[in-house]
Amino acid sequence: MTQISVIVPAYNVERFLPATLESIIAQTFEDWECVVVDDASTDGTLTEAERLAAADPRIRVLPVRHGGVSAARNAGMRASDPKAPYVTFMDADDVWIPGALDTLVGLLRENPDAIGAHGVADFIDESGRPLQPGEFAERGRRRPAIVNGRLEELSLAAPTGFSTLIAGTAIFPPGLLLVRREAYCRAGAFDETLAAGEDWEMLVRLSRLGDFTFTPDILVGYRRHATNAGASSMAPAQAHYAYCQAFHSRLNSPAQRRTARQAWRINQQRRMADLWREARSGPTRNRPAVLARMAVTAVRLAEGRPRPVVRRDPPPW
């Protein structure tokens, strides 16, 4: 029986997809299937995917109409083997180190109560060479969380949970994370209406079900290049909307609602401090705009929560 479903949404990544799929093929853990979802690419992505699929029967290619990364992930999940107990979503320009899946599966077998497992990534450049070695990995190891109403950095032995994610921490890129399929089935599908923050919003949903066990080991090469996704001018607004959905969700327990309010207050206080420093040390001509942002932040801090949004239940698979 297949153990892991690896889902790779791919859109115009002809240059990088071969290295991604080769890093999957090179895994020391070999009992996987890979569903490459071609999101109506206009370059040679589909051709490259089909070439590699022809050489390895564990790889399948699923062409779909262009609908964005969330729609592609959902299509790949639905097309994957429902009996495979673990699922991971791998970006089509990143690469795994050879033992990544062995490490993640081992963590989940050692921690049966965890719903998922993750490690950290480090930057690589367009050619796959190390970029600013250690910088992004160290950032991933610093996981601030709400602990007793305060923002504290977790120890390396602690799992990642709701109190970490709602404080603004993310598990990124997606290939760092291996999750039990049953948890995804309970959490629901990716929200296809979000153009940014959709992966973080899914993480929060999953964290309501349990924790992610953690390793400080580097598992993924996170490729930085000029065409990385997320540069849309709509991204900040969409990410804020994703945060509001997570904050106001009716699925939050009383303890999670309390933690979310604490995280909101701490984040607004930190923003006020940053803006005050900017007002004091920045150019005089910018001071009115900075003071206006401070006034807005003060109102948000007094309200104690982000403005409500139209709450949506998680979409079904």
Backbone bond lengths (Angstrom), bond angles and torsions (degrees), N, CA, C in turn:
res aa  C-N    CA-C-N  psi(-1)  N-CA   C-N-CA  omega(-1)  CA-C   N-CA-C  phi
1 M - - - 1.453 - - 1.533 109.50 -
2 T 1.333 115.55 135.41 1.458 120.96 176.01 1.521 109.44 -60.91
3 Q 1.325 117.26 134.53 1.461 121.77 -178.44 1.527 113.16 -94.77
4 I 1.331 117.58 -36.03 1.472 120.89 -174.01 1.519 109.98 -129.46
5 S 1.327 115.46 131.76 1.460 121.71 169.09 1.527 107.79 -99.07
6 V 1.323 116.43 117.30 1.470 122.44 177.13 1.514 107.14 -102.67
7 I 1.325 116.94 117.90 1.465 121.59 -176.37 1.525 108.40 -110.96
8 V 1.330 116.03 123.30 1.462 122.11 -174.58 1.531 109.19 -120.27
9 P 1.339 118.94 98.55 1.458 120.10 172.46 1.529 109.47 -72.69
10 A 1.325 117.37 133.55 1.468 120.22 -172.50 1.524 110.04 -135.84
11 Y 1.321 115.61 126.04 1.474 120.51 176.66 1.527 108.77 -141.23
12 N 1.311 115.83 111.77 1.463 123.12 176.88 1.538 111.91 53.37
13 V 1.322 115.27 52.30 1.472 121.32 179.58 1.524 110.10 -123.31
14 E 1.324 116.67 37.19 1.460 121.70 -179.39 1.528 111.63 -52.52
15 R 1.333 117.54 -37.67 1.465 121.48 -176.21 1.528 111.99 -69.51
16 F 1.329 117.51 -32.43 1.460 120.67 -168.88 1.525 114.62 -109.50
17 L 1.336 117.71 -22.81 1.457 120.41 -174.69 1.525 113.53 -57.92
18 P 1.354 120.07 -41.48 1.478 117.97 179.54 1.521 113.07 -56.70
19 A 1.341 118.01 -42.68 1.466 120.03 179.85 1.523 111.07 -65.08
20 T 1.336 116.76 -37.34 1.462 120.56 178.35 1.519 110.71 -62.73
21 L 1.321 116.70 -50.50 1.463 120.11 -178.31 1.533 111.65 -67.67
22 E 1.321 116.81 -34.95 1.468 118.95 176.72 1.527 111.02 -65.11
23 S 1.349 117.36 -33.37 1.469 119.34 177.42 1.525 111.29 -70.24
24 I 1.337 117.03 -27.97 1.468 120.47 174.96 1.533 109.76 -72.76
25 I 1.322 116.10 -44.87 1.466 120.76 179.30 1.526 110.89 -60.93
26 A 1.340 117.31 -32.46 1.460 122.24 -176.43 1.526 113.49 -80.55
27 Q 1.335 118.48 0.75 1.465 120.40 -178.28 1.527 111.43 -62.81
28 T 1.329 115.77 138.75 1.464 120.23 175.61 1.524 111.24 -69.57
29 F 1.334 117.53 -26.59 1.466 121.90 171.31 1.525 106.66 -86.41
30 E 1.313 117.45 115.81 1.465 121.18 -167.52 1.517 114.57 -104.57
31 D 1.336 118.28 -6.85 1.468 120.21 -173.42 1.525 110.47 -91.17
32 W 1.331 116.11 72.80 1.456 122.19 -177.39 1.522 110.14 -137.20
33 E 1.311 114.94 161.96 1.460 122.58 166.18 1.524 106.79 -121.37
34 C 1.314 116.53 151.53 1.462 121.10 178.29 1.522 109.17 -127.89
35 V 1.331 116.39 123.25 1.462 122.53 176.43 1.522 107.72 -107.92
36 V 1.334 116.29 109.12 1.462 121.38 176.51 1.520 107.57 -91.47
37 V 1.332 116.52 117.92 1.459 121.61 -178.43 1.526 108.00 -100.87
38 D 1.331 116.41 105.50 1.463 119.88 178.57 1.525 108.88 -82.48
39 D 1.326 115.56 114.03 1.471 122.32 -173.79 1.530 110.79 -87.23
40 A 1.350 115.88 53.26 1.471 122.90 179.41 1.523 111.23 58.98
41 S 1.335 116.27 49.13 1.466 120.54 179.01 1.522 110.81 -62.36
42 T 1.342 115.40 149.81 1.466 120.87 179.23 1.523 112.08 -105.70
43 D 1.347 117.21 2.21 1.456 120.21 175.65 1.530 108.69 -109.53
44 G 1.313 118.61 -149.79 1.455 121.25 -176.84 1.515 114.57 -93.34
45 T 1.343 118.25 21.09 1.462 121.36 -177.98 1.527 111.63 -57.87
46 L 1.324 116.86 -48.59 1.464 120.47 -177.71 1.527 111.08 -61.91
47 T 1.320 116.84 -41.53 1.470 120.43 178.86 1.519 111.22 -61.38
48 E 1.335 117.02 -44.91 1.462 120.89 179.06 1.530 111.12 -63.11
49 A 1.342 116.15 -42.15 1.466 119.55 179.84 1.524 110.74 -62.67
50 E 1.331 116.98 -44.27 1.463 120.42 -179.08 1.530 111.32 -67.21
51 R 1.341 117.13 -34.59 1.468 120.29 178.44 1.525 110.59 -62.56
52 L 1.324 116.83 -45.28 1.461 119.96 -178.86 1.525 111.57 -73.83
53 A 1.336 117.13 -32.00 1.464 119.81 177.31 1.525 111.24 -66.59
54 A 1.321 115.87 -33.56 1.470 119.35 179.18 1.524 111.73 -66.09
55 A 1.336 116.21 -23.98 1.468 120.20 -177.99 1.520 112.99 -93.12
56 D 1.332 118.25 -12.24 1.461 121.15 -178.29 1.526 108.70 -143.94
57 P 1.336 118.69 112.32 1.463 121.25 -175.64 1.527 113.59 -66.36
58 R 1.308 118.18 -11.12 1.469 119.87 177.68 1.522 112.21 -76.12
59 I 1.338 116.38 -12.77 1.465 121.16 -179.01 1.521 109.41 -101.42
60 R 1.322 115.81 129.99 1.463 121.92 174.86 1.520 108.66 -122.88
61 V 1.331 116.43 149.97 1.460 121.94 -179.45 1.521 108.57 -116.06
62 L 1.341 115.04 131.13 1.459 121.54 -178.79 1.531 108.57 -123.25
63 P 1.345 118.39 99.51 1.468 119.69 175.41 1.538 109.70 -76.71
64 V 1.336 116.30 135.84 1.468 121.28 179.06 1.518 109.30 -134.60
65 R 1.327 115.81 166.03 1.466 120.50 172.19 1.523 108.75 -69.47
66 H 1.324 115.92 148.91 1.469 119.57 -176.76 1.525 110.38 -64.42
67 G 1.354 115.06 120.77 1.461 119.14 -179.34 1.507 113.46 -141.52
68 G 1.337 117.37 3.09 1.455 120.09 -179.58 1.511 112.12 95.05
69 V 1.350 114.66 170.41 1.459 120.12 -170.74 1.525 112.28 -66.27
70 S 1.332 118.23 -37.58 1.467 119.29 -178.98 1.520 111.17 -66.47
71 A 1.334 116.47 -43.21 1.464 119.94 178.35 1.523 110.65 -62.94
72 A 1.348 116.96 -38.19 1.465 120.52 178.84 1.528 110.56 -66.83
73 R 1.328 116.99 -42.15 1.467 119.28 177.88 1.526 110.53 -62.05
74 N 1.319 116.47 -43.27 1.463 119.32 -179.52 1.524 111.02 -63.74
75 A 1.342 116.76 -41.78 1.465 119.90 178.76 1.530 110.73 -62.86
76 G 1.333 116.24 -41.35 1.462 119.23 178.78 1.508 112.73 -65.11
77 M 1.323 116.33 -39.76 1.467 120.20 178.22 1.528 110.59 -62.32
78 R 1.311 117.11 -43.78 1.472 120.61 -178.97 1.522 111.70 -66.85
79 A 1.339 116.73 -29.28 1.463 120.57 -178.94 1.525 112.76 -86.69
80 S 1.324 117.42 -9.30 1.461 120.63 -176.23 1.525 111.23 -79.97
81 D 1.317 115.44 168.97 1.465 122.22 -178.69 1.526 109.78 -69.84
82 P 1.347 118.60 113.70 1.472 119.80 -177.24 1.520 113.45 -66.60
83 K 1.331 117.47 -12.47 1.467 120.05 179.85 1.530 112.75 -91.21
84 A 1.328 117.26 -10.08 1.465 119.53 177.94 1.528 108.47 -70.02
85 P 1.329 119.71 122.32 1.464 120.82 -172.17 1.519 115.08 -75.02
86 Y 1.353 118.54 -15.75 1.458 121.06 -177.28 1.522 110.32 -125.12
87 V 1.342 115.89 148.37 1.468 122.20 -179.22 1.523 108.95 -135.41
88 T 1.335 116.20 140.00 1.454 121.42 170.71 1.522 109.30 -140.22
89 F 1.322 115.51 148.55 1.461 122.32 177.95 1.524 108.09 -112.52
90 M 1.323 115.85 118.03 1.467 121.72 -174.88 1.526 109.21 -109.86
91 D 1.341 117.39 126.16 1.458 119.71 174.90 1.518 109.90 -67.99
92 A 1.331 115.96 146.31 1.457 121.63 -169.75 1.516 114.16 -80.72
93 D 1.345 118.24 7.65 1.453 119.90 174.51 1.532 112.41 -122.88
94 D 1.340 117.28 2.38 1.457 121.50 178.83 1.527 110.29 -98.74
95 V 1.342 116.47 168.23 1.469 120.35 179.68 1.523 109.40 -135.65
96 W 1.322 116.26 145.77 1.452 122.78 173.96 1.528 110.17 -90.89
97 I 1.345 116.80 148.12 1.452 119.33 164.68 1.536 106.68 -73.20
98 P 1.330 119.63 157.57 1.478 120.60 -172.30 1.526 114.88 -58.61
99 G 1.318 119.84 -32.34 1.462 120.64 -176.93 1.512 115.01 -97.07
100 A 1.337 118.47 14.62 1.467 120.91 -173.95 1.529 112.23 -60.59
101 L 1.320 117.94 -49.84 1.466 120.19 -177.27 1.522 111.52 -67.60
102 D 1.323 117.78 -37.60 1.464 119.96 175.52 1.525 110.79 -58.19
103 T 1.330 116.49 -43.42 1.455 120.95 179.86 1.520 111.17 -62.86
104 L 1.332 117.53 -47.01 1.459 121.06 -176.18 1.525 112.06 -68.42
105 V 1.327 116.99 -42.52 1.471 119.98 177.80 1.522 109.91 -63.41
106 G 1.323 116.61 -41.44 1.460 120.05 178.73 1.514 112.15 -60.41
107 L 1.338 117.21 -40.77 1.464 120.98 178.56 1.527 111.32 -62.79
108 L 1.315 117.27 -41.37 1.466 120.09 -178.72 1.526 111.34 -71.54
109 R 1.309 117.35 -34.31 1.463 119.06 176.89 1.524 111.72 -70.16
110 E 1.333 116.49 -32.08 1.467 120.51 177.65 1.525 112.75 -78.01
111 N 1.335 116.60 -20.63 1.471 121.60 -176.15 1.524 109.17 -126.71
112 P 1.332 117.88 77.33 1.468 120.43 -174.16 1.523 114.40 -63.81
113 D 1.341 118.37 -19.63 1.463 120.41 179.22 1.527 112.59 -83.92
114 A 1.328 117.96 -14.88 1.462 121.28 179.65 1.518 109.68 -75.61
115 I 1.340 116.43 141.95 1.461 119.66 177.45 1.523 111.75 -87.32
116 G 1.339 116.31 -16.76 1.454 120.26 -179.58 1.510 110.83 -160.87
117 A 1.337 115.31 174.28 1.463 121.76 178.75 1.518 108.23 -141.31
118 H 1.340 115.76 145.97 1.460 118.85 178.04 1.520 111.13 -149.69
119 G 1.340 115.08 160.42 1.451 122.99 174.77 1.507 109.77 -124.76
120 V 1.348 116.75 -146.22 1.458 121.02 -179.93 1.525 108.97 -127.78
121 A 1.334 114.40 165.50 1.463 121.71 -179.91 1.514 109.44 -119.98
122 D 1.333 116.04 165.88 1.447 121.39 171.30 1.524 108.50 -135.85
123 F 1.335 116.17 153.67 1.454 121.06 -176.12 1.527 111.80 -69.04
124 I 1.345 115.16 142.98 1.463 122.19 164.44 1.523 106.89 -129.18
125 D 1.341 116.35 158.25 1.465 118.74 -179.86 1.522 110.53 -92.08
126 E 1.320 115.62 -171.72 1.461 120.08 -176.15 1.524 112.51 -60.31
127 S 1.336 116.85 -28.09 1.464 120.94 -179.10 1.515 112.97 -92.06
128 G 1.339 117.18 0.07 1.447 120.84 179.39 1.518 114.12 89.64
129 R 1.336 117.48 7.38 1.461 120.71 178.42 1.526 110.49 -84.74
130 P 1.352 118.30 151.20 1.469 120.55 177.71 1.520 111.63 -55.81
131 L 1.325 116.05 139.63 1.457 123.12 -179.50 1.526 108.02 -129.14
132 Q 1.325 116.21 120.99 1.473 121.39 -177.35 1.538 109.79 48.85
133 P 1.327 117.34 60.57 1.471 120.92 -172.79 1.525 113.14 -53.93
134 G 1.310 114.93 133.64 1.455 122.20 176.07 1.509 115.81 86.28
135 E 1.334 118.00 -19.10 1.464 120.11 -174.39 1.525 112.19 -66.35
136 F 1.332 117.06 -52.99 1.461 119.26 -177.22 1.524 111.02 -71.45
137 A 1.325 117.67 -33.83 1.462 120.68 178.42 1.523 110.82 -62.79
138 E 1.324 117.22 -43.11 1.458 120.37 179.49 1.529 110.96 -65.40
139 R 1.317 115.70 -35.56 1.464 119.05 176.09 1.526 110.48 -62.96
140 G 1.334 116.82 -38.71 1.460 120.51 179.49 1.517 113.44 -69.24
141 R 1.330 116.03 -27.96 1.468 119.55 179.59 1.530 111.80 -77.59
142 R 1.331 117.30 -23.24 1.464 120.57 176.96 1.527 107.86 -85.89
143 R 1.302 117.03 104.01 1.463 122.04 -175.27 1.528 109.47 -116.27
144 P 1.339 117.55 88.70 1.465 119.82 177.33 1.529 110.35 -65.25
145 A 1.325 116.15 141.01 1.467 122.19 -179.72 1.524 108.75 -143.25
146 I 1.324 115.59 159.18 1.460 121.10 174.79 1.526 108.14 -82.89
147 V 1.316 116.05 114.95 1.466 122.35 -179.36 1.528 107.65 -127.47
148 N 1.342 115.86 113.77 1.473 120.94 -179.08 1.523 111.96 53.94
149 G 1.320 115.80 41.66 1.458 120.67 176.07 1.513 114.95 80.40
150 R 1.330 117.93 3.50 1.453 121.75 -179.79 1.521 110.25 -123.26
151 L 1.344 115.43 157.66 1.454 120.48 177.48 1.524 108.68 -90.49
152 E 1.349 116.05 115.41 1.451 121.15 -178.10 1.526 109.29 -132.07
153 E 1.323 115.42 149.84 1.455 120.50 177.53 1.526 109.55 -82.53
154 L 1.331 116.54 131.74 1.457 121.02 -178.79 1.525 110.74 -73.75
155 S 1.317 115.89 153.22 1.460 120.33 171.61 1.522 109.16 -72.17
156 L 1.318 116.57 160.30 1.460 120.32 -179.09 1.525 111.84 -65.91
157 A 1.326 117.83 -19.87 1.460 121.08 -179.63 1.525 112.26 -85.01
158 A 1.332 117.73 -12.87 1.466 121.10 -175.28 1.520 110.80 -81.63
159 P 1.341 117.89 146.96 1.468 120.43 175.73 1.528 111.22 -76.42
160 T 1.303 115.74 165.76 1.462 122.81 174.52 1.526 107.99 -96.38
161 G 1.332 116.78 129.93 1.458 119.83 -177.20 1.518 112.38 -141.02
162 F 1.320 115.26 -165.03 1.465 122.03 -177.12 1.521 111.31 -56.74
163 S 1.339 117.30 -42.99 1.461 120.63 -176.36 1.522 112.11 -65.11
164 T 1.332 117.44 -23.22 1.459 121.83 176.57 1.522 110.89 -80.94
165 L 1.327 115.95 -47.06 1.458 120.60 -175.14 1.523 112.03 -69.34
166 I 1.328 118.19 -41.95 1.456 120.23 -176.95 1.527 110.51 -68.73
167 A 1.339 116.99 -18.73 1.463 120.75 175.58 1.526 111.85 -78.20
168 G 1.332 117.17 -6.04 1.460 121.29 176.43 1.507 114.96 112.67
169 T 1.331 117.68 -4.02 1.460 120.85 177.46 1.529 110.00 -71.96
170 A 1.316 116.63 145.31 1.464 120.94 177.02 1.523 109.19 -126.39
171 I 1.327 116.06 154.43 1.461 122.21 170.43 1.523 105.42 -101.53
172 F 1.325 116.31 103.22 1.459 120.20 -170.68 1.526 109.30 -148.01
173 P 1.348 116.03 141.84 1.456 130.49 1.08 1.532 112.45 -75.01
174 P 1.345 117.21 169.08 1.472 120.50 -172.03 1.520 115.15 -59.43
175 G 1.330 117.67 -27.59 1.455 120.26 -178.78 1.515 114.36 -65.45
176 L 1.332 117.18 -9.11 1.460 120.70 175.46 1.516 113.11 -71.27
177 L 1.314 116.83 -18.05 1.463 121.22 -166.19 1.527 111.96 -113.65
178 L 1.329 115.78 130.34 1.461 123.00 171.46 1.519 107.65 -117.66
179 V 1.352 117.37 127.53 1.467 122.16 -172.59 1.526 109.22 -126.91
180 R 1.320 115.22 146.77 1.466 119.87 174.57 1.532 108.92 -66.25
181 R 1.332 116.07 134.03 1.462 120.26 -176.76 1.531 111.58 -56.92
182 E 1.322 117.47 -38.46 1.451 120.39 -177.66 1.522 111.24 -60.10
183 A 1.342 117.47 -30.90 1.462 120.47 178.93 1.524 110.10 -69.54
184 Y 1.334 117.72 -43.00 1.467 119.48 175.92 1.526 110.96 -62.04
185 C 1.327 116.75 -39.81 1.463 120.05 179.89 1.527 111.17 -62.05
186 R 1.330 116.59 -37.95 1.468 120.81 178.82 1.521 111.91 -74.77
187 A 1.338 117.43 -34.81 1.470 120.96 -175.23 1.517 112.36 -75.86
188 G 1.328 118.28 -27.14 1.456 120.89 -176.95 1.514 111.60 96.60
189 A 1.326 115.69 174.68 1.465 122.13 -174.26 1.526 111.46 -79.92
190 F 1.338 115.71 167.39 1.456 121.01 173.96 1.526 109.55 -64.57
191 D 1.316 116.37 143.50 1.459 122.57 -179.48 1.530 108.55 -78.10
192 E 1.320 117.05 108.19 1.462 121.69 -175.23 1.517 112.74 -76.97
193 T 1.338 118.83 -6.69 1.460 120.97 177.71 1.524 111.97 -85.10
194 L 1.323 117.98 -11.17 1.460 121.42 -178.54 1.527 110.04 -92.73
195 A 1.333 116.03 128.83 1.459 120.95 177.08 1.518 111.97 -94.31
196 A 1.321 117.63 -7.88 1.470 122.59 177.20 1.519 107.61 -156.66
197 G 1.305 116.07 151.72 1.457 120.59 178.88 1.510 114.57 78.59
198 E 1.348 117.27 4.21 1.464 119.89 -175.54 1.521 112.17 -68.95
199 D 1.352 117.27 -33.94 1.466 119.39 179.69 1.530 110.63 -73.31
200 W 1.349 117.39 -37.44 1.468 120.16 176.59 1.529 110.55 -66.62
201 E 1.330 117.24 -40.86 1.471 120.47 179.04 1.524 110.68 -62.00
202 M 1.322 117.44 -36.96 1.465 120.97 176.02 1.521 110.52 -66.30
203 L 1.345 117.41 -40.97 1.456 120.52 178.29 1.523 111.47 -59.08
204 V 1.329 117.37 -41.91 1.462 120.62 178.96 1.524 109.88 -63.32
205 R 1.328 116.44 -43.02 1.471 119.43 177.54 1.524 111.20 -58.51
206 L 1.319 116.12 -45.98 1.460 119.78 179.51 1.527 111.18 -63.28
207 S 1.334 116.86 -39.06 1.466 120.16 -175.64 1.519 112.54 -68.15
208 R 1.328 117.82 -17.20 1.473 119.61 173.52 1.522 110.71 -68.47
209 L 1.339 116.79 -18.88 1.462 121.66 -177.29 1.520 112.60 -94.28
210 G 1.341 117.34 -17.65 1.456 120.41 -177.67 1.512 110.76 163.23
211 D 1.318 116.84 -176.53 1.465 122.77 -176.29 1.525 111.63 -98.50
212 F 1.345 114.41 162.99 1.461 123.09 172.91 1.527 107.79 -105.86
213 T 1.328 116.91 119.72 1.460 118.71 175.24 1.528 108.91 -70.29
214 F 1.329 116.69 152.68 1.466 121.33 -166.72 1.520 111.83 -129.41
215 T 1.334 115.31 142.70 1.460 121.33 168.75 1.527 107.64 -126.76
216 P 1.333 117.98 140.47 1.471 119.89 177.31 1.521 113.62 -79.63
217 D 1.340 117.38 3.85 1.460 120.84 -178.25 1.529 111.48 -71.76
218 I 1.326 115.99 146.52 1.465 122.05 175.07 1.531 108.20 -78.88
219 L 1.322 116.14 123.32 1.465 121.89 -177.39 1.523 113.04 -115.56
220 V 1.341 117.29 -22.83 1.469 121.48 -170.71 1.527 109.96 -132.92
221 G 1.336 115.44 139.72 1.450 121.50 166.39 1.512 108.36 -92.10
222 Y 1.332 116.60 113.00 1.469 123.47 -176.13 1.525 107.91 -92.16
223 R 1.324 115.58 107.19 1.462 120.75 -172.03 1.536 111.09 -78.82
224 R 1.321 115.03 128.51 1.462 121.42 175.73 1.519 108.57 -106.85
225 H 1.339 115.40 127.45 1.463 120.04 179.96 1.519 109.03 -156.78
226 A 1.314 116.16 172.69 1.464 121.44 -171.03 1.517 113.08 -66.91
227 T 1.320 117.99 -21.27 1.473 119.89 -175.58 1.524 112.41 -107.60
228 N 1.354 118.37 20.52 1.464 119.92 174.57 1.519 110.38 -53.91
229 A 1.353 115.99 142.82 1.464 120.31 178.82 1.523 109.57 -69.95
230 G 1.355 115.47 161.21 1.460 120.18 173.10 1.511 114.29 102.99
231 A 1.353 117.79 8.27 1.457 119.87 -178.21 1.520 113.22 -89.80
232 S 1.332 118.59 3.22 1.462 121.26 -177.44 1.518 111.33 -63.31
233 S 1.349 115.99 143.88 1.466 119.92 177.06 1.515 111.44 -66.89
234 M 1.332 117.29 -17.64 1.460 120.90 178.26 1.526 111.77 -82.59
235 A 1.338 117.35 -11.06 1.460 119.99 -172.41 1.525 113.72 -58.16
236 P 1.359 121.20 -47.25 1.466 118.72 -178.79 1.527 113.01 -59.78
237 A 1.329 117.19 -42.94 1.464 119.87 179.92 1.517 111.08 -65.25
238 Q 1.327 116.58 -40.39 1.457 120.14 179.69 1.527 110.84 -67.24
239 A 1.335 116.75 -39.89 1.460 119.80 178.44 1.528 110.60 -63.83
240 H 1.342 117.19 -39.42 1.466 119.99 177.85 1.526 110.29 -65.21
241 Y 1.328 116.51 -38.45 1.460 119.60 178.42 1.529 110.41 -63.76
242 A 1.349 116.61 -39.63 1.464 120.10 176.70 1.519 110.14 -61.63
243 Y 1.343 117.07 -40.03 1.463 120.25 179.04 1.530 110.33 -63.55
244 C 1.321 116.42 -43.64 1.473 119.70 180.00 1.522 111.29 -62.69
245 Q 1.326 116.71 -38.80 1.466 119.54 177.21 1.527 110.42 -61.03
246 A 1.329 116.82 -43.87 1.467 120.40 -179.81 1.519 111.00 -66.13
247 F 1.325 117.29 -41.16 1.467 121.58 -177.10 1.523 111.15 -65.59
248 H 1.325 117.21 -45.04 1.461 121.16 -172.39 1.525 113.73 -93.34
249 S 1.328 118.19 4.13 1.456 119.96 -175.99 1.528 111.82 -58.19
250 R 1.320 115.33 136.33 1.466 121.25 176.54 1.528 111.32 -69.95
251 L 1.333 116.73 -10.51 1.458 120.57 -179.99 1.523 112.60 -83.28
252 N 1.329 117.97 -11.26 1.463 120.20 177.49 1.523 110.00 -67.33
253 S 1.312 116.13 134.86 1.463 120.98 174.68 1.525 109.18 -73.43
254 P 1.344 118.65 165.93 1.472 119.51 176.13 1.527 112.70 -54.27
255 A 1.335 117.45 -41.34 1.466 120.22 178.69 1.526 111.06 -65.47
256 Q 1.338 117.20 -38.80 1.459 120.42 179.28 1.527 111.07 -69.41
257 R 1.328 118.05 -36.49 1.468 120.08 175.88 1.527 110.52 -63.25
258 R 1.315 116.87 -39.21 1.463 120.42 178.64 1.533 110.02 -66.23
259 T 1.326 117.07 -42.84 1.455 120.82 178.64 1.528 110.94 -63.50
260 A 1.324 117.03 -40.43 1.465 120.78 179.24 1.528 110.92 -63.11
261 R 1.320 117.70 -40.47 1.474 120.22 178.22 1.528 110.77 -65.41
262 Q 1.320 117.60 -39.68 1.461 120.94 177.82 1.525 110.98 -63.92
263 A 1.336 116.76 -42.23 1.459 120.73 179.34 1.517 110.72 -63.98
264 W 1.328 116.67 -41.11 1.471 120.47 179.13 1.523 110.67 -62.10
265 R 1.319 117.03 -44.80 1.460 120.28 -178.78 1.533 110.65 -63.64
266 I 1.320 116.85 -44.78 1.459 120.35 -179.12 1.527 111.04 -63.51
267 N 1.331 117.01 -43.13 1.465 120.30 -179.40 1.524 111.61 -65.22
268 Q 1.336 117.69 -38.06 1.467 119.92 178.26 1.528 111.15 -69.82
269 Q 1.325 117.26 -36.59 1.466 120.16 176.32 1.524 110.99 -63.67
270 R 1.317 116.60 -41.55 1.466 120.14 178.63 1.520 110.53 -66.30
271 R 1.324 116.83 -37.75 1.472 119.77 177.74 1.528 110.41 -65.13
272 M 1.325 117.25 -41.19 1.461 120.28 177.45 1.528 110.57 -59.72
273 A 1.328 116.98 -43.53 1.461 120.55 179.92 1.525 111.20 -63.74
274 D 1.332 116.86 -41.54 1.465 120.49 178.91 1.528 110.95 -63.90
275 L 1.340 116.50 -43.11 1.459 120.35 -179.76 1.529 111.25 -66.39
276 W 1.324 117.41 -37.09 1.460 120.89 178.74 1.531 110.50 -64.02
277 R 1.329 116.90 -42.25 1.459 119.66 176.51 1.522 111.41 -63.66
278 E 1.342 115.80 -38.63 1.465 119.66 178.05 1.518 111.09 -65.41
279 A 1.331 117.13 -39.92 1.469 120.73 179.94 1.524 111.16 -65.36
280 R 1.322 116.69 -35.93 1.461 120.36 -176.68 1.520 112.62 -78.91
281 S 1.338 116.81 -36.13 1.462 119.29 -172.61 1.525 113.93 -107.53
282 G 1.345 117.68 -12.98 1.453 120.08 -177.29 1.519 112.77 -81.49
283 P 1.335 116.41 177.33 1.471 120.19 178.29 1.525 111.64 -59.25
284 T 1.322 116.93 141.96 1.460 121.94 -178.81 1.524 111.45 -59.17
285 R 1.320 116.53 -36.80 1.468 119.66 -177.31 1.522 112.16 -64.38
286 N 1.331 117.82 -23.23 1.466 120.79 -179.35 1.523 112.72 -89.19
287 R 1.338 117.44 -7.77 1.454 120.25 -171.67 1.528 113.62 -62.25
288 P 1.351 120.50 -41.77 1.476 118.79 179.22 1.524 113.16 -58.62
289 A 1.337 116.75 -40.96 1.465 119.80 -179.73 1.527 110.82 -67.00
290 V 1.342 116.55 -39.13 1.463 120.22 179.26 1.523 110.32 -66.37
291 L 1.327 117.28 -42.24 1.463 120.74 178.82 1.530 110.79 -64.34
292 A 1.328 117.15 -34.47 1.466 119.92 176.93 1.522 110.59 -64.99
293 R 1.341 117.01 -40.49 1.456 119.96 177.72 1.531 110.69 -66.97
294 M 1.329 116.31 -34.25 1.455 119.73 176.34 1.526 110.68 -63.45
295 A 1.321 117.11 -39.49 1.463 120.32 179.49 1.522 111.11 -64.16
296 V 1.323 116.37 -41.78 1.468 120.12 178.16 1.526 109.85 -63.53
297 T 1.332 116.70 -43.44 1.467 120.76 179.98 1.521 110.88 -63.78
298 A 1.345 117.34 -37.65 1.470 120.92 178.37 1.519 111.00 -62.78
299 V 1.323 116.85 -38.65 1.470 120.49 177.51 1.521 110.00 -64.95
300 R 1.333 116.70 -44.63 1.465 120.30 179.30 1.526 110.86 -62.09
301 L 1.333 116.21 -39.54 1.462 120.24 179.57 1.525 110.38 -64.84
302 A 1.330 116.67 -40.37 1.461 120.40 179.45 1.527 111.34 -66.82
303 E 1.322 116.49 -37.09 1.469 119.90 179.65 1.526 111.76 -69.30
304 G 1.323 117.66 -28.39 1.461 121.42 175.66 1.509 115.17 79.42
305 R 1.318 117.87 8.66 1.467 121.09 179.43 1.523 108.55 -167.82
306 P 1.342 117.37 157.18 1.463 119.23 174.43 1.518 110.62 -69.95
307 R 1.301 116.02 157.81 1.465 120.01 178.95 1.525 110.03 -58.55
308 P 1.334 117.34 137.13 1.480 119.64 179.97 1.525 111.76 -60.94
309 V 1.305 115.43 152.10 1.455 122.84 174.64 1.526 107.75 -121.93
310 V 1.315 116.39 170.47 1.459 119.88 173.30 1.516 107.29 -70.31
311 R 1.318 116.69 109.87 1.464 120.35 -174.34 1.523 110.89 -74.77
312 R 1.306 114.68 133.96 1.470 120.56 179.17 1.506 108.73 -117.52
313 D 1.324 116.61 139.90 1.447 120.54 171.81 1.532 108.75 -72.14
314 P 1.345 117.90 151.20 1.467 119.80 177.83 1.517 111.01 -56.06
315 P 1.351 117.96 136.36 1.466 119.03 179.55 1.515 111.16 -66.82
316 P 1.313 118.31 144.81 1.469 120.01 178.90 1.513 111.67 -75.11
317 W 1.329 115.79 159.99 1.471 119.28 174.01 1.518 109.84 -73.51
